[in-house]
Amino acid sequence: MQSLRLDVETHHRLIELRRPGESLAEVVTRAVTALEATTDPPSTDERLATLERRLKRLEGSR
């Protein structure tokens, strides 16, 4: 497995989405799943905003 290099802002945003005890790899897996659910490839900023909204919705339904 290779290392994932992220810019500082993206890294901080992903850390903010972590659940207690969740690894960053698990957050990235959830992020990829959320992004794959989109039909049109949005811009990077749109993808991150969409990801954050979807993850918050998923977390709220648990």
Summary of the structure (lengths in Angstrom):
residues: 62
radius of gyration: 11.6
end to end distance: 30.2
largest distance: 32.4
contacts: 124
relative contact order: 0.13
helix: 63%
strand: 0%
